[in-house]
């Protein structure tokens, strides 16, 4: 039935629906991972006491200005909406959500990004009042290996913006992140979001935040990209363990689909089904040659015997048959 003229569009609809499913699933994986990163990071960061590490603030807990948090969520969420046009490969088999897999992979991605930010927060606090000449803080801050509290806030602001957005490139593929090219819209949105956030971190004063140097911003970019590679490796290991340990039984779902009762129709019922399907989606004009149209019309016994003769017409000029 699906190979008849005018009905093959159903195959295109099935392919499109599987692509949409892939995009929605990728977005859910990313969104859960991003939420885990932000919520657990700020939960851990609240136990850090800046007043004990920095002489230029009396803040009792680490926090970012409200406007900075709004920018992190607003810019990243708005740009990630372009994932609705991302390049995906439709699955060959019927698909299911497999929520256990979605939550496990999202947790791995989210907690990896959270660990990255917490370690950077520790490095930032180590650049407080102490006069260090070596250590991780000297890699990020060249000026006496020290920084103000406002600069550490900008440091973490930039890291959260970059790591939160870049996670989408790991979440959108089941294999390595480079195995499928992202859509141009997603790449353009990512470049716009990350560069604008880098500009804000190096130039703007948001609340108590103070600009960081271009050198520090470059180091934060490198630090985030290194952790992104670690994140993608852990994602691959997670998928491997899920398949090896049989946490998600894909064959059971496919067997369930195959075992569903299948109805059979003879030629007459197939013809009626085709006509009813055409009627349900509206009148369709299908291009035919005149010989093909006349042969189909003759096989039905002529207009007088056709059950829907009032809807069947043959015309020579446009060479169409209208059902």
Backbone as a ProteinNet text record, in pm:
[ID]
protein_1_A
[PRIMARY]
XXXXXXXXXXXXXXXXXXXXXXXXXXXXXXXXXXXXXXXXXXXXXXXXXXXXXXXXXXXXXXXXXXXXXXXXXXXXXXXXXXXXXXXXXXXXXXXXXXXXXXXXXXXXXXXXXXXXXXXXXXXXXXXXXXXXXXXXXXXXXXXXXXXXXXXXXXXXXXXXXXXXXXXXXXXXXXXXXXXXXXXXXXXXXXXXXXXXXXXXXXXXXXXXXXXXXXXXXXXXXXXXXXXXXXXXXXXXXXXXXXXXXXXXXXXXXXXXXXXXXXXXXXXXXXXXXXXXXXXXXXXXXXXXXXXXXXXXXXXXXXXXXXXXXXXXXXXXXXXXXXX
[TERTIARY]
83	0	87.1	194	275.7	353.3	359	432.3	342.5	212.2	123.2	148.3	128.8	149.6	63.1	123.7	51.1	57.6	94	100.1	243.6	340.1	479.3	521.8	444	475.5	469.6	398.1	392	530.2	607.5	744.2	827.1	812	883.2	840	710.6	661.4	721.2	737.4	798.3	944.4	1016.6	1157.1	1167.1	1080	1082.5	1048.8	952.6	913.9	1027.6	1104.4	1217.9	1330.3	1345.7	1443.6	1401	1273.7	1223.2	1242.8	1216.6	1236.4	1382.1	1474.8	1616.6	1650.7	1599.7	1630.4	1572.9	1450.9	1390.2	1466.7	1506.7	1582.2	1717.9	1785.3	1913.6	1896.9	1789.4	1766	1737.5	1659.5	1630.8	1758.8	1844.9	1972.1	2054.7	2062.4	2140	2077.5	1945.8	1879.4	1892.7	1881.1	1898.6	2043.3	2139	2280.8	2312	2262	2286.5	2225.6	2106.9	2042.3	2120.5	2167.7	2248.4	2374.8	2440.8	2563.6	2540	2441.9	2420.7	2371.4	2274.4	2216.4	2320.1	2391.3	2487.3	2611.6	2648.6	2762.8	2732.2	2618.8	2585.1	2557.4	2511.3	2492.4	2627	2728.3	2861.5	2928.1	2911.8	2980.1	2933.6	2812	2760.9	2837.9	2912.8	2991	3129.4	3165.9	3292.9	3273.9	3369	3358.7	3462.7	3421.4	3516.8	3585	3518.1	3577.1	3704	3719.9	3839.5	3954	3924.8	4027.3	4059.4	3971.6	3992.7	3980	4070.5	4069.1	3979.1	3928.8	3849.8	3699.6	3656.7	3514	3481.9	3357.9	3310	3194.9	3186.7	3084	3107.4	3000.2	3011.8	2997.4	2938.8	2920.9	2950.1	2999.7	3025.2	2893.6	2880	2762	2798	2714.8	2726.3	2612.1	2632.4	2520.8	2401.3	2283.5	2160.9	2160.6	2206.6	2208.1	2299.2	2409.8	2501.3	2435.4	2363.7	2294.6	2186.2	2115.7	2011.9	2073.6	2188.4	2254.9	2298.8	2349.1	2394	2278.9	2166.1	2051.8	1983	1967.6	1893.3	1966.6	2093.8	2168.2	2185.2	2222.9	2243.8	2114.3	2005.4	1878.3	1826.9	1840.9	1792.7	1871.6	2002.1	2084.4	2063.5	2040.9	2025.5	1894.2	1800.7	1676.6	1705	1822	1856.7	1881.4	1882.5	1898.2	1777.6	1668.1	1550.5	1576.5	1684.7	1723.3	1856.5	1895.8	2026.2	2026.9	2145.1	2160.2	2154.2	2060.9	2046.5	2027.1	2050.8	2031.9	1911.4	1808.2	1691	1725.3	1668.7	1695	1627.2	1686.4	1629.6	1517.2	1517.6	1416.4	1324.8	1207.3	1119.6	1192.8	1163	1237.8	1154	1223.3	1161.2	1246.1	1191.7	1263.1	1382.1	1366.5	1472.5	1520.3	1431.1	1458.7	1576.3	1599.3	1715.9	1843.7	1854.4	1973.3	1983.9	1872.4	1873.2	1922.6	1869.7	1906.8	2051.5	2096.8	2234.7	2334.5	2312.9	2404.4	2400.5	2281.1	2270.2	2342.8	2331.8	2399.9	2550.8	2601.7	2746.5	2793.4	2722.6	2760.7	2750.7	2641.3	2620	2719.3	2745	2837.2	2982	3015.1	3149.2	3169.7	3072.3	3081.4	3081.5	3003.6	3002.3	3137.6	3200.3	3333.2	3434	3424.5	3513.3	3502	3380.5	3360.8	3403.4	3379.1	3419.4	3572	3642.4	3788.8	3840.4	3775.8	3816.5	3787.3	3680.6	3650.7	3758.7	3805.6	3914.6	4041.1	4069.9	4187.2	4170.7	4050	4026.2	4042.5	3995.4	4008.5	4153.9	4231.8	4373.3	4450.9	4391	4456	4413.3	4362.2	4314.6	4425.5	4434	4527.9	4670.9	4689.9	4824.1	4913	5038.7	5137.8	5211.2	5152.9	5210.3	5303.7	5399.7	5489.1	5475.2	5398.1	5374.2	5242.3	5194.7	5068.3	4969.1	4852.9	4752.9	4704.9	4699.9	4653.1	4743.1	4872.4	4966	4940.6	4876.2	4844.4	4732.9	4637.6	4522.6	4548.7	4627.7	4653.2	4804.2	4853.5	4996.5	5044.9	4955.9	4994.1	5008.6	5129.5	5159.8	5074.5	5019.5	4937.5	4821.3	4770.8	4662	4551.4	4434.3	4318.4	4222.6	4139.6	4036.7	3915.1	3825	3703.1	3618.3	3611.9	3534.7	3589.6	3720.8	3780.7	3751.9	3750.8	3716.7	3570.8	3485.7	3346.4	3337	3410	3410.2	3470.6	3571.7	3633.4	3531	3455.5	3353.9	3236.4	3202.3	3093.8	3126.3	3247.3	3286.9	3291.1	3343.6	3350.6	3212	3119.4	2983.3	2914.6	2934.7	2875.3	2928.8	3059.7	3121.2	3087	3105.1	3082.9	2936.1	2847	2704.2	2661.5	2713.6	2672.9	2743.1	2871.8	2948.6	2904.2	2834.9	2783.7	2687.2	2620.3	2524.2	2591.2	2718.5	2787.4	2823	2831.3	2849.5	2715.7	2609.9	2479.3	2409.2	2444.9	2371.3	2411.2	2516.1	2559.7	2575.9	2550.3	2573.7	2718.9	2782.8	2923.4	3007.1	3130.4	3215.1	3150.1	3178.7	3110.5	3138	3249.6	3286.1	3233.7	3159.3	3111.7	2996	2928.1	2817.9	2827.7	2833	2850	2726.2	2743.6	2627.9	2569.9	2444.6	2381.9	2445.9	2439.9	2500.5	2438.2	2306.9	2240.5	2293.3	2317.7	2369.7	2512.1	2594	2731.2	2730.4	2649.2	2644.1	2595.6	2493	2442.7	2548.7	2624.1	2729.5	2839.9	2881.8	2986.4	2938.2	2814.4	2759.1	2750.3	2701.1	2682.8	2815.9	2910	3036.9	3121.5	3123.9	3201.8	3141.9	3010.2	2946.4	2970.3	2965.8	2993.3	3140.3	3229	3370.8	3393.4	3325.2	3336.3	3286.4	3175.3	3121.4	3218.7	3279.7	3371.4	3498.6	3539.6	3665.1	3645.3	3521.3	3499.7	3394.9	3294.1	3179.1	3197.3	3120.6	3112	2967	2944.6	2810.4	2808.7	2747.2	2744.2	2885.6	2921.7	3055.1	3159.7	3121.4	3216.4	3311.3	3436.2	3537.3	3598.7	3633.9	3684	3813.3	3826.3	3950.4	4027.5	4153.2	4236	4206	4246.6	4229	4308.6	4423.8	4505.1	4427.7	4367.6	4290.7	4173	4107.9	3995	4039.5	4156.5	4207.8	4236.9	4293.3	4321.7	4192	4090.1	3959.8	3903.5	3916.9	3871.9	3944.9	4076	4154.1	4115.1	4098.4	4058.6	3923	3829.3	3694.9	3697.5	3775.7	3783.2	3847.9	3948.3	4010.8	3909.1	3831.9	3729.4	3617.6	3593.7	3492.8	3535.5	3663.2	3713.6	3699.7	3728.2	3709.3	3561.8	3476.2	3331.7	3284	3334.4	3293.4	3345.4	3465.6	3519	3435.3	3396.7	3312.9	3175.4	3124.8	2996.9	3007.6	3114.7	3135	3147	3219.7	3233.2	3098.1	3015.3	2882.9	2794.3	2790.8	2712	2762.3	2893.9	2949.6	2905.1	2909.5	2867.6	2718.1	2639.2	2494.7	2464.6	2532.3	2510.6	2568.4	2684.9	2749.7	2673.5	2629.9	2560	2411.8	2363.6	2222.8	2127.4	2168.8	2081.7	1956.3	1972.8	1859.1	1844.1	1730.2	1703.8	1636.1	1715.5	1660.2	1589.4	1641.9	1582.4	1442.1	1416.7	1283.9	1180.3	1216.2	1121.9	1097	1203.5	1187	1104.9	1124.3	1043.7	897.8	873.6	735.7	668.5	743.7	688.3	660.2	751.4	733.8	619	591.4	487.5	347.9	337.2	204.5	125.3	-3.7	-83.7	-91.3	-74.3	-75.3	-197.5	-273.5	-391.6	-354.7	-426.2	-401.7	-524.6	-501.9	-610.1	-591.2	-703	-695.1	-689.2	-686.1	-668	-781.6	-905.4	-1020.8	-1014.8	-978.7	-969.8	-853.5	-745.6	-633.9	-676	-752.7	-798.9	-889.7	-980.1	-1069.4	-992	-892	-810.8	-738.3	-687.1	-617.2	-710.5	-831.9	-927.6	-968.4	-989.3	-1026	-912.6	-790.3	-675.3	-661.6	-684.7	-680.5	-789.6	-906.7	-1017.1	-988.9	-915.5	-888.5	-788.7	-700.5	-601.9	-641.9	-756.3	-802.1	-780.5	-829.3	-815.7	-671.1	-622.4	-482.1	-477	-401	-380	-247.5	-250.5	-132.5	-102.9	19.9	57.9	68.7	3.1	8.1	17.3	62	43.3	-99.8	-147.8	-285.9	-309	-209.8	-227.7	-241.9	-163.4	-174.4	-309.4	-355.2	-483.2	-598.2	-594.5	-702.5	-706.5	-587.3	-583.1	-639	-606.5	-659.6	-809.9	-855.9	-998.4	-1074.8	-1016.9	-1084.8	-1092.6	-989.9	-988.1	-1100.4	-1149.6	-1258.1	-1394.4	-1400.7	-1528.5	-1598.4	-1530	-1592	-1652.3	-1687.2	-1738.7	-1872.2	-1953.7	-2085.8	-2078.1	-1970.1	-1961.1	-1864.3	-1795.3	-1698.7	-1771.4	-1738.8	-1811.7	-1800.1	-1698.9	-1686.9	-1665.3	-1756.7	-1740	-1747.2	-1819.6	-1832.1	-1701.8	-1604.7	-1477	-1363.4	-1392.6	-1287.5	-1304	-1200	-1206.8	-1074.9	-1082.6	-963	-963.5	-856.8	-847.8	-720.7	-727	-611.1	-511.9	-560.3	-469.1	-367.4	-411	-310.7	-253.2	-313.6	-266	-265	-376.9	-387.3	-507.8	-498.6	-612.1	-641.9	-762.3	-797.6	-890.1	-850.8	-930.5	-997.6
-119	0	125	124.4	244.1	277.1	182	209.4	265.5	274	329.9	479.4	532.6	676.3	758.2	860.8	945.9	900.3	773.1	721.7	705.4	714	699.7	811.2	918.5	1027.2	979.3	869.2	814.1	767.2	715.1	672.8	793.4	904.3	1026.9	1075.8	1060.3	1102.5	1017.7	887.8	800.1	837	865.3	905.7	1037.2	1130.8	1259.8	1245.9	1161.3	1142.8	1081.3	990.9	931.4	1032.8	1124.2	1230.8	1324.4	1357.6	1443.3	1375.7	1245.4	1171.5	1180	1164.1	1172.1	1309.9	1414.1	1549.8	1576.3	1531.6	1551.6	1473.5	1352.3	1271.1	1334.3	1385.8	1453	1576.5	1651.6	1771.3	1734.7	1629	1586.1	1543.9	1470.9	1430.5	1552.2	1649.1	1770.3	1850.5	1865.6	1950.8	1893.3	1761.3	1698.6	1715.8	1695.4	1709.7	1852.7	1951.9	2091.2	2129.1	2076.8	2105.2	2043.9	1920.5	1855.8	1937.3	1983.2	2059.9	2186.2	2266.8	2394.3	2376.6	2287.2	2271.6	2218.4	2115.3	2055.5	2143.2	2218.2	2308.2	2416.4	2483	2589.4	2533.8	2409.5	2346.4	2326.9	2282.4	2263.8	2398.8	2493.9	2623.2	2703.5	2680.1	2757.8	2729.8	2619	2586.4	2652.8	2718.2	2790.5	2929	2971.5	3098.1	3195.9	3286.8	3381.9	3471.6	3506.2	3597.5	3540.5	3407.8	3346.1	3336.6	3360	3345.5	3474.7	3573	3698.3	3815.9	3911.2	4027	4138.8	4126.5	4235.1	4208.5	4112.8	4083.6	4029.2	4051	3995.2	3896.6	3846	3746.7	3619.6	3568.5	3446.6	3319.9	3330.9	3215.9	3257.4	3162.1	3192.4	3196.4	3296.3	3310	3396	3386.7	3474.1	3574.9	3692.5	3788	3726.5	3770.5	3715.6	3734.4	3850.9	3876.5	3778.3	3740.3	3643.7	3507.1	3464.4	3334.7	3337.2	3449.5	3462.1	3454	3518.3	3513	3371.2	3298.7	3161.2	3075.9	3083	2999.7	3050.7	3183.4	3239.4	3220.9	3258.3	3251.1	3106.8	3018.6	2878.3	2812.2	2833.4	2771	2823.2	2954.1	3011	2956	2940.4	2890.6	2741.8	2666.3	2521.3	2486.4	2581.7	2555.6	2521.9	2562.5	2530	2381.2	2303.7	2158.9	2098.3	2174.1	2125.4	2111.7	2172.2	2160	2087.5	2014.6	1949.5	1832.1	1796.5	1680.7	1552	1466.5	1338.5	1228.8	1105.4	988.8	909.1	892	816.8	671.6	617.2	478.5	383.7	267.6	167.8	88.3	82.1	4.7	98.4	50.6	130.9	173.2	294.1	351.3	358.7	352.6	369.7	467.3	521.2	622.7	563.5	443.2	384.2	485.8	523.9	632	601.6	473.1	441.3	488.8	465.1	507.2	658.8	726.5	873	932.3	883.1	939.1	905.6	785.1	747	830.9	841.8	920.3	1067.3	1119.6	1259.3	1283.5	1189.3	1204.3	1204.3	1117.6	1114.5	1246.1	1296.1	1423.4	1538.6	1540.6	1651	1653.6	1537.9	1534.1	1554.5	1515.3	1544.3	1694.5	1763.1	1908.5	1976	1923.4	1980.7	1965.5	1848.5	1826.5	1923.3	1945.4	2041.7	2179.7	2226.9	2360.9	2369	2263.1	2263.7	2268	2192.2	2196.4	2335.2	2399.5	2535.3	2632.3	2609.1	2693.5	2678.9	2557.8	2536.2	2609.3	2604	2674.4	2824.7	2874.8	3017.5	3061.8	2982.2	3018.3	3009.7	2922.1	2913.7	3036.4	3116.5	3239.7	3360.2	3338.1	3446.6	3527.2	3522	3604.8	3553.8	3428.3	3370.5	3421.4	3440.2	3482.7	3359.2	3298.6	3176.8	3210.6	3125.9	3138.1	3020.5	2922.1	2805.8	2743	2653.7	2587	2613.3	2548.1	2565.3	2708.9	2784.6	2922.7	3006.4	2974.8	3051.7	3029.7	2917.2	2891.6	2985	3013	3096	3244.8	3277.8	3418.4	3441.8	3518.4	3542.7	3648.2	3737.2	3845.6	3793.4	3754.2	3706.3	3585.6	3517	3397.3	3427.4	3548.2	3587.6	3655	3660.1	3721.4	3770.8	3865.2	3915.2	3824.6	3843	3762	3787.7	3912	3943.9	3876.2	3863.7	3794	3644.3	3586.2	3444.9	3422.7	3517.3	3506.8	3508	3597.2	3601	3474.4	3420.9	3295.2	3182.9	3169.8	3063.6	3092.9	3219.8	3256.5	3209.9	3236.2	3194.9	3043.4	2976.7	2830.4	2767.6	2817.8	2762.1	2785	2902.6	2930.1	2834.3	2818.2	2733.3	2586.6	2536.2	2394	2356.8	2448.5	2418.9	2405.7	2494.2	2487.4	2374.6	2357.4	2259.9	2116.9	2097.2	1964.3	1913	2005.3	1963	1884.2	1910.6	1839.8	1696.9	1671.1	1533.4	1461.9	1535.6	1473.7	1438.6	1502.9	1486.1	1360.8	1290.6	1171.1	1055.2	937.8	817.7	774.2	809.2	777.5	900.5	908.5	1024.6	1150.9	1263.4	1388.1	1430.3	1386.7	1430.5	1336.8	1233.9	1138.1	1192.3	1295	1354.7	1505.9	1570.6	1715.5	1785.8	1882.7	1959.4	2045.5	2080.4	2169.4	2307.9	2379.7	2513.3	2605.4	2594.7	2681.2	2656.4	2530.1	2498.3	2551	2537	2587.9	2739.8	2806.2	2952.3	3001.8	2934.6	2973.7	2952.1	2842	2815.5	2918.7	2955.9	3058.3	3191.4	3228.2	3354.5	3356.1	3247.2	3242.3	3244.3	3161.5	3151.5	3277.8	3337.3	3459.7	3576.2	3585.8	3694.2	3678.7	3556.2	3535.1	3560.3	3528.4	3558.6	3709.1	3782.9	3929	3985.7	3933.9	3983	3954.5	3834	3797.8	3881.8	3929.3	4004.8	4156.2	4202.5	4346.4	4402.6	4325.1	4380.3	4373	4458.1	4455.8	4420.5	4297.4	4252.9	4235.5	4329.4	4320.3	4327.8	4225.4	4220.6	4158	4112.9	4051.7	4156.5	4115.4	4202.6	4132.3	4207.4	4145	4067.1	3958.8	3882.6	3919.6	3885.9	3919.2	3823.9	3865.7	3780.1	3650.6	3659.9	3539.7	3439.2	3487.3	3397.7	3336.5	3415.9	3363.9	3251.9	3266.7	3162.4	3035	3049.9	2932	2862.9	2940.5	2881.1	2804.8	2859.8	2789.2	2655.8	2657.8	2534.6	2434.3	2481.6	2395.8	2330.6	2408.2	2355.9	2254.4	2279.4	2185.7	2053.3	2060.1	1936	1853	1919	1847.1	1796.9	1867.5	1819.7	1687.4	1674.7	1547.9	1436.4	1468	1368.8	1331.1	1430.3	1407.8	1315.7	1336.8	1253.7	1111.1	1094.5	959.8	886.1	956.4	893.9	858.5	940.2	907.4	778.1	762.9	640.7	519.8	534.8	424.9	389.7	490.8	466.3	387.5	428.1	353.4	208.9	191.7	57.5	-28.9	26.2	-50.1	-79.3	15.5	-6.9	-123.8	-128.3	-237.3	-369.1	-363.5	-485.8	-549	-466.2	-516.3	-541.8	-502	-524.7	-443.2	-323.1	-236.8	-200	-179.3	-151.4	-268.1	-333.5	-450.3	-403.3	-374.6	-326.3	-436.5	-558.4	-668.6	-699.8	-681.6	-710.6	-617.3	-490.5	-395.4	-427.9	-461.1	-494	-621	-719.9	-842.4	-813.1	-718.9	-681.6	-619.7	-537.7	-476.3	-582.4	-678.8	-782.8	-877.2	-894.8	-988	-928.4	-800.1	-739.4	-805.6	-832.8	-897	-809	-869.2	-796.9	-839.3	-742.5	-769.2	-792	-875.5	-901.7	-861.4	-806.1	-761	-818.1	-852.2	-895.6	-772.9	-798.3	-688.7	-587.5	-637.8	-547.1	-456.8	-514.3	-434.1	-334.9	-376.1	-284.5	-163.8	-189.8	-79.9	14	-42.7	41.3	120.5	54.7	124.8	243	223.2	330.9	447.4	415.8	522.3	595.9	524	589.2	675.7	628.3	704.9	834.3	823.8	945.4	1042.8	990.4	1077.3	1145.4	1076.4	1132.7	1246.6	1245.9	1353.6	1456.7	1438.5	1534.1	1483.6	1557.7	1519.3	1535.8	1437.4	1439.7	1424.7	1507.9	1499	1431.6	1321.4	1238.8	1235.5	1268.2	1271.4	1130.4	1111.3	986.1	1019.5	925.1	936.2	896.1	931.9	901.5	751.3	675.7	532.3	468.2	510.7	455.2	488.8	610.4	651.7	573.2	557.3	487.4	340.3	277.2	137.1	118.6	208	196.6	219	313.8	342.2	225.4	156.4	44.3	-76.3	-97	-212.8	-207.6	-90.5	-77.6	-103.4	-122.7	-151.7	-31.4	81.2	201.5	286.2	407	502.9	459.5	384.8	346.9	246.5	165.1	60.9	96.1	208.4	244.5	293.8	244.3	283.3	430.8	499.1	641.7	715.3	688.5	744.3	895.8	953.8	1098.6	1165.5	1089.1	1146.6	1109.9	1033.4	987.9	1056.9	1123.8	1191.2	1175.4	1165.9	1152.7	1269	1343.4	1456	1442.9	1479.2	1462.3	1576.1	1699	1813.2	1809.9	1804.3	1801.4	1664.7	1562.5	1424.9	1389.2	1406.6	1374.1	1288.3	1212.6	1137.7	1192.2	1230.9	1288.2	1193.3	1161.9	1069.8	1150.9
0	0	0	78.5	92.3	-34	-128.1	-252.3	-360.4	-336.2	-435.8	-450.8	-569.9	-591	-496.5	-436.5	-343.7	-200.3	-175.6	-38.7	10.3	-80.8	-37.5	56.5	63.1	155.8	300.6	324.5	460.1	503.9	410.6	444	485.6	412.1	449	586.3	615.9	747.1	859	834.3	935	958	850	864.5	940.5	905.9	973.6	1121.6	1153.3	1293.6	1374.6	1314	1385.5	1404.5	1310.6	1328.2	1441.1	1443.8	1551.5	1686.3	1692.1	1816.9	1861.6	1768.3	1802	1857.5	1795.8	1841.5	1979.9	2002.5	2134.4	2241.2	2208.5	2304.9	2334.9	2232.5	2254.1	2341.3	2316.8	2397.5	2542.8	2564.6	2702	2773.4	2703.6	2763.5	2802.3	2711.8	2741.6	2855.3	2850.7	2949.2	3089.8	3104.3	3235.8	3282	3190.5	3226	3268.6	3194.3	3230.3	3363.9	3391.4	3519.9	3635.2	3617.6	3721.5	3748.5	3642.7	3660.6	3743	3704.9	3772.5	3915.8	3935.4	4068.8	4167.6	4129.9	4223.1	4239.7	4137.4	4154.1	4256.9	4241.9	4336.4	4475.6	4482.5	4613.9	4683.2	4608.2	4666	4691	4598.3	4609.5	4729.8	4776.3	4887.6	5016.3	5021.3	5140.4	5137.6	5029.3	5022.6	5085.1	5166.8	5238.4	5184.3	5097.7	5038.8	5140.7	5250.4	5348.8	5411	5405	5460.4	5359.6	5232.9	5129.5	5055.7	5062.4	4989.7	5086.5	5072.5	5161.2	5110.5	4986.7	4928.8	4934	5012.9	5024.7	5162.1	5201.5	5328.8	5305.2	5180.5	5147.8	5229.1	5285.7	5366.9	5284.4	5165.9	5077.3	4933.7	4856.6	4716.3	4640.6	4558.7	4472.7	4353.6	4251.8	4136.3	4138.7	4081.7	4073.2	4001.4	4039.1	3980.2	3829	3783.2	3639	3566.8	3630	3567.3	3553.6	3656.5	3650.5	3543.1	3533.7	3431.2	3291.6	3272.6	3142.1	3107.7	3206.3	3181.4	3129.1	3195.4	3156.8	3031.6	3021.3	2909.1	2776.9	2772.9	2647.3	2602.4	2694.6	2656.5	2612.8	2687.6	2650.6	2517.5	2495.4	2369.7	2251	2267.5	2156.9	2132.8	2240.1	2225.1	2156.3	2147.3	2073.7	1927.5	1878.5	1740	1720.7	1829.9	1816.2	1745.4	1738	1665.8	1516.6	1467.6	1327	1312.5	1414	1412.8	1315	1268.2	1179.6	1262.7	1228.8	1297	1193.6	1237.4	1151.4	1200.9	1118.7	1164.2	1192.4	1298.5	1335.9	1237.5	1219.9	1130.3	1195	1327.9	1400.9	1478.2	1516.9	1603.7	1730.3	1776.5	1887.3	2014.3	2125.8	2257	2337	2445.3	2522.6	2597.4	2653.7	2736.2	2840.1	2929.3	3023.6	3115.4	3145.6	3229.6	3162.3	3033.6	2960.1	2955.5	2932.4	2925.3	3057	3169.4	3299.5	3335.7	3303.7	3338.1	3258.8	3128.9	3045.3	3085.2	3112.1	3154.1	3285.5	3378.5	3506.8	3489.8	3403.2	3379.7	3320.3	3220.6	3159.1	3257.7	3334.1	3427.3	3541.6	3604	3718.2	3673.4	3550.5	3498.8	3485.2	3427.1	3413.7	3551	3645.8	3779.9	3847.8	3834.7	3891.9	3832	3702.2	3635.1	3697.8	3721.5	3776.7	3922.7	4000	4140.9	4152.9	4069.3	4071.1	4033.6	3937.3	3900.8	4015.1	4087.4	4203	4310.2	4331.8	4427.2	4382.7	4253	4200.8	4219.9	4194.9	4212.5	4356.2	4451.1	4592.5	4637.8	4573	4608.8	4564.4	4474.8	4428.1	4509.4	4629	4713.5	4777.1	4909.2	4981.8	4977.1	4945	4951.3	4838.8	4870.2	4771.4	4720	4617.5	4562.5	4447	4428.2	4312.4	4217.7	4257	4172.2	4212.8	4128.2	4154.3	4042.2	4046.7	3939.9	3925	4035.9	4025.7	3936.8	3932.9	3850	3701.4	3666.5	3525.3	3479.6	3567.3	3531	3552.7	3654.2	3687.1	3688.5	3591.8	3582.5	3682.2	3727.5	3817.1	3959.8	3995.3	4130.6	4171	4074.2	4099.8	4193.4	4189.4	4279.6	4200.3	4261.3	4196.9	4303.9	4266.4	4357.1	4352.3	4447.5	4450.7	4327.2	4282.9	4162.9	4039	4029.8	3916.1	3920.2	4038.5	4050.9	4011.4	4045.3	4001.6	3848.6	3784.5	3637.4	3579.1	3646.9	3603.5	3600.4	3709.5	3715.9	3624.1	3607.4	3515.9	3374.1	3328.4	3194	3181.3	3282.9	3277.9	3272.9	3352.8	3353.4	3219	3160.5	3029.1	2923.4	2920.8	2817.9	2837.8	2960.1	2985	2971.6	3011.6	3001.7	2856.6	2770.5	2630.2	2555.7	2581.4	2503.4	2532.9	2644.6	2676.7	2570.1	2500.6	2398.9	2287.2	2259.6	2152.2	2192.9	2322.4	2368.3	2379.2	2416	2436.3	2306	2196.2	2070.6	1993.9	2035.1	1963.4	2060.8	2009.6	2089.5	2079.3	1969.2	1949.4	1984.4	1931.7	1956	1901.5	1963.9	1928.4	1784.7	1725.4	1590.9	1482	1517.4	1416.4	1333.7	1381.7	1305.2	1314	1199	1195.7	1249.2	1337.8	1385.3	1273.6	1288.5	1191.5	1198.8	1087.8	1083.7	1188.1	1207.5	1305.9	1446.4	1481.3	1614.2	1630.9	1526.5	1533.9	1546.6	1466	1469.6	1605.9	1660.9	1792.7	1900.3	1889.2	1986.8	1982.1	1861.6	1848.3	1904.6	1872.3	1921.7	2074	2131.7	2277.2	2351.1	2308.3	2380.6	2365.9	2247.3	2229.3	2306.1	2307.8	2383.1	2532.8	2584.3	2725.6	2758.9	2665.3	2685.7	2691.7	2606.1	2607.7	2740.2	2790	2917.5	3031.6	3031	3139.7	3138.2	3021.2	3012	3013.1	2997.6	2987	3082.9	3115.9	3188.5	3339.6	3408.6	3554.8	3590.5	3627.2	3666.7	3818.4	3887.9	4033.2	4090	4164.7	4225.2	4133.6	4016.2	3923	3866.4	3848.9	3790.1	3669.4	3564.6	3441.1	3463.2	3388	3385.8	3259.6	3255.7	3139.1	3023.8	2904.6	2787	2802.6	2867.9	2891.3	2976.9	3084.2	3171.5	3097.1	3010.8	2933.3	2840.2	2778.7	2689	2767.7	2887	2969.7	3011.9	3043	3078.6	2959.7	2838.9	2719	2704.8	2719.9	2706.9	2815.7	2937.2	3049.7	3022.4	2971.4	2943.1	2830.5	2726.4	2614.1	2655.7	2741.8	2791.3	2868.4	2952.3	3028.1	2937	2827.7	2733.1	2671.4	2638.6	2584.7	2688.4	2814.4	2920.9	2931.7	2921.9	2929.5	2818.5	2697.4	2584.5	2600.2	2653.3	2677.8	2782.4	2887.5	2990.3	2934.3	2843.5	2779	2700.3	2623.5	2546.4	2638.5	2748.9	2844.2	2906.1	2930.7	2988.8	2894.1	2767.6	2669.4	2656.4	2661.6	2651.1	2769	2889.4	3007.5	3004.6	2956.7	2947.4	2854.2	2740.7	2645.6	2696.2	2761.2	2808.5	2923.9	3018.3	3136.4	3111.1	2995.1	2962.9	3047.3	3084.8	3165.7	3087.9	2958.5	2870.4	2774.9	2779.6	2694.5	2566.4	2465	2339.3	2261.3	2269.7	2194.3	2243.8	2373.6	2426.7	2365.8	2350.8	2291.1	2144.7	2072.1	1931	1913.4	2001.5	1994.5	2023.5	2115.4	2145.8	2024.4	1951.7	1831.3	1725	1710.5	1609.2	1642.3	1771.7	1813.3	1808.2	1779.1	1770.9	1658.8	1680.6	1574.8	1451.2	1338.1	1211.9	1131.9	1090.5	1009.7	864.1	797	656.1	574.7	458.4	372.4	232.9	171.2	32.7	-58.6	-188.9	-284.4	-277.4	-259.4	-255.5	-132.7	-17.6	104.3	98	32.5	16	-67.2	-173.6	-258.5	-180.4	-100.9	-21.5	84.2	142.4	242.6	180.1	58.2	-10.1	-37.7	-80.6	-110.1	16.4	124.5	251	304.8	283.7	330.9	253.1	121.4	41.1	83.5	112.2	153.4	286.6	373.8	506.6	502.1	404.8	394	289.8	224.9	125.2	-15.4	-110.2	-250.1	-293	-364.9	-409.6	-560.3	-622.9	-768.3	-793.3	-864.7	-887.5	-1036.4	-1070	-1211.2	-1268	-1380.8	-1455.3	-1603.5	-1678.4	-1822.3	-1854	-1972.1	-2007.2	-2014.4	-2064.7	-2075.8	-1937.8	-1841.9	-1707.2	-1644.9	-1664	-1606.6	-1669.6	-1802.7	-1869.9	-1829.6	-1813.2	-1774.2	-1632.8	-1541.8	-1406.2	-1404.6	-1487.9	-1493.5	-1551.5	-1653.5	-1718.1	-1625.8	-1541.9	-1453.1	-1349.9	-1320.1	-1221.7	-1282.2	-1416.6	-1479.9	-1535.1	-1543	-1598.4	-1489.9	-1528.9	-1430.9	-1373.1	-1453.3	-1404	-1291.4	-1288.4	-1188	-1075.3	-1086.1	-981.4	-857.1	-741.6	-620.4	-589.1	-645.5	-616.8	-749.4	-844	-977.9	-977.2	-879.5	-874.3	-834.5	-782.8	-740.5	-834.7	-941.1	-1032.3	-1166.5	-1211.8	-1340.5	-1412.6	-1544.7	-1627.5	-1724.9	-1731.3	-1825.5	-1906.2	-2034.3	-2122.3	-2105	-2088.2	-2089	-1974.2	-1847.3	-1740.7	-1715.6	-1783	-1761.9	-1615.3	-1550.1	-1407.2	-1381.8	-1278.3	-1227.9	-1090.1	-1062.8	-933.7	-860.1	-734.5	-653.9	-543.7
[MASK]
+++++++++++++++++++++++++++++++++++++++++++++++++++++++++++++++++++++++++++++++++++++++++++++++++++++++++++++++++++++++++++++++++++++++++++++++++++++++++++++++++++++++++++++++++++++++++++++++++++++++++++++++++++++++++++++++++++++++++++++++++++++++++++++++++++++++++++++++++++++++++++++++++++++++++++++++++++++++++++++++++++

